[in-house]
Amino acid sequence: MSRNLLTASGLKRPVFLFLLLFVAVSCSPKQAARPVREGIAIEGLIASLKNISALESVMALEYEKGENTMTGEAFLNISGKELNLRVYYMGFLAGEVKEKEGVIESTPKLDRNKKTLLTDGLRSSFFWWNIAEYTIEEEDDEYILRNDFRKIVIDKKMFLPLLQVIEMPDGEKLTVYYDSPVAQSEPELWYQSSLRIEYRRSVVKAKIKSFLPVR
């Protein structure tokens, strides 16, 4: 059963994405040879990414719960403390979520799970490098960043995230899967264009069409 991402009962679930560096320019992504960043210190990469203060992104969203699938086009503007997500269906604004300093407003109203997905989920997916007091484990092909409630798996050659698991305050786990790296050409800027976010028994899939990082 397929319908628009937002219904009268509330905005249906988030979507995610990631980006990797070097300046604030927005271009259409295109496929290219995958980056190889061997020899670069992961600590240096994270320090550089922390200079990014905000992001804008356009994406296609798909929300799954049980047998229901809901779709929409979304525009996201997000920073460390603020978020604005607008979801469109057939060119018309179907819903909006705003967060500022932890206060969330939405049209239509959202339940707690949807709020978690569309605020904490999106912010953690985009700003994955904002992890505090972490340790680094090194395996053959991956770095694993970890603290008391968060785990991030990073591809060692591409320096792009593959997986993120966050233990939420309610004890449930929010999981983000990253895939399909693409590059913007002006300048070289790599990010994962495919996101899958899971929380409780709901899933949000996102296909990133464009984004603009702001320093």
N, C-alpha and C positions, 0 to 999 in steps of 0.2 A: 504494500500500500504506500504510494508516494504522494506527498503534498508539500506545501511550502514550509519553510523552516520554522515559522512562527504561527501559532494558533491562538485562539481566544484564551486558552488556558495558560499560555506563557511561551516565552522564547525557548526554543529547543536547542540545546547544547552547543558547545564550543568547537573550536577548531584551533589548530595550532600551526606554529611555524617557527622557523629559525633563520638566522642569517649569520654570515661571517664577514665582515670587515671591509674595507679600508677607507671609504669616504661616503658622504651623504649624497648619493646621486641615484635617481630612479630611472631605470630603463626596463624594457621588456626582457625577461630572462630568455636565455637560449642554451641549448645543449652544447657541451664542450667537453674536452678531455678533463677527467677529474684531476683536481689539484693534488700535488704531492708536496707536503710540507715537513718532510722528515728533517730532523736537526733543529727545528724550532722548539723552544721551551714552551710547554703548555702554560706555565705561569705567566710568561710574557704575553701570550695570546689573550689570556683572560684579563690581564691588566689593560690591554689595548681595547678590548671589547667593553670594558667598564666605562670608557669614555663616551659610549653611545648613550644619550640621555632619553631618546624617544624613537618610536618607529611608526610608520604608516604602512598599511598593507591592504591590498585588494585580494580577495580569495573566494573560491567556491566552497560552500559548506554543505556537509551532509550529516544529518543526525539520525542515529539508529537507536531504537528502543523496542525490544521485542520484534514484532513483525512490521512495525511502522518505520518508514523512512521519510525524512523531511529534508528539503533542499532549499538553498537560497544563495544569493550573492551578498558578500559582506565587505564593508569598509571598516578598518580598524585603525584607531589612533591610540597609542599606548605609551605611557612613560612609567617611571618607577612608582608613582603615587596616583596617577590618573589613567582612566580608560574610557574610551568612547567607541562603542561597536554599533554600527547601523547595518541592518539586514534588509535586503530587498528581494522581492518576488515579482517577476514579470515587470521589472522596472519601477515598481512602487515600493515605498518604504513600508516594511511590514513590522518592524520593531526596532527598539533601540535600548541599549544598556549603557549606563554611565556610572563610573565609580570615581570618587574623589576622597582622598584621606580615609579610605575604608568605608565610606557611606555609599551604598548602591541604590540607584534609581533605575527603573525599567518600565518600558511600555511594550507589550502588556506586562503584567506582574509575573515574577518568576518564583518558583519554589527554591528551597535552599540548595538542592543539588544542581539546578541549572545555574544559579548564581556562582556556585563554586567552579563549575566548568568554564563559564564565560568570563570570570574575573581571575581567580587564582590560577586556573588552568592555562588561560591564554598568556597571562603575565609570566608565569614560570616557564612556559614553552619558548616564548620570545627571548626573555632575559635569563636564559639558563645559566649564564656566567655569573649572575648575582648570587653566588653561593658563598656563605660565610663559614669561616673556621673549618675548612675542609682538609682532608688528607688526599693524597694521590697514590693510587696503586697502578703499577705498570704491568700489562700482560703483553703477549706477543704482538697483537695487532691493535690493542686498545689501551686507553687511559681510563681509569675509573676514579671519578671524583666522589667523595663521600663525606657526609657529616651525620649528625645524630638522626636526621629525619629525611635525608635526601641522597639519592644516588644518581650519577650521570655517567653514561658510557660514551666515550669519544673515540672516533676512528683515529688511529695514530698517524696515518698518512695524510688524510684529508683535513684533520682537525675540525671535523663536523660531528655534531651529536648524533648518536644512534638510538639512544634510549634514555629515558628519565623516569625515575620512580620517586614519588613524594608521599610520605606518610602524613595524612591530614590530621587536624586536631581531633576529629571524631574516630580516629584509628583506621579509617579506610585508606586505601592506596589510590592515588591518581597516577596513571601511567601514560607516558607520551612516547610514541614510536615515530622516528624520523626516517625519511627515505627520499630518493630521487634528487640528488644534488644537481643544481644548475648554476650558471654564472651570468652575471650582468657584465657587459663589456666595457662600460665607461664609468669607473675603472674596473679592474678585476675584483669582483665581489661574489663570493660563493655563499649559498644557503641551501638548506633542505626544503624542497618545494612541496613535499608530501608529508602530512601529519595525521596521526591517528591518536586520539585521546580517549582514554577509558577511565570511567569513574563509576563505582558501584556496578550497575548492570546497563549502563548507557555508553554509547560510542559516538564520537564526533570525528569526522574525516574532513581534512582541509587540503585543498589544492591551491597553493600560493601562486597568484598571477603576477603580482608586482609588490614591491615594498620600497620604502625610503627610510634608511637609518639617519638619525640626526645626532650630531655631536654637540 
